[in-house]
Amino acid sequence: MDDPIRQAWAAAPSPCVDVCKYKRQGRCVGCSMTKLEKDTFPASGGAEAKRAFFEALLARLQAEHKNPAFWAIAYRRKCEREGVPCPLDLEDAG
């Protein structure tokens, strides 16, 4: 992981996309996280820990037969609103 990508992951905002409706086995319909995961994400460590969290979240979405592209679109918008580089875009470019 090169420096700009590492910095983007370190600064990555929570994967929460502000839907916050818990239906599927206690998971949010917007991001598929539990309340505990949402509460603990900011303290989930540095770049590597956050990247691993996102990878697990994407795998969960795929396992649940949800299209992760819908979440990714909402997350990219969130990063844009917050004025931070979206680590998903840097990963795609790298």
Order of alpha helices (4+ residues) and beta strands (2+ residues): alpha-beta-beta-alpha-alpha-alpha-alpha
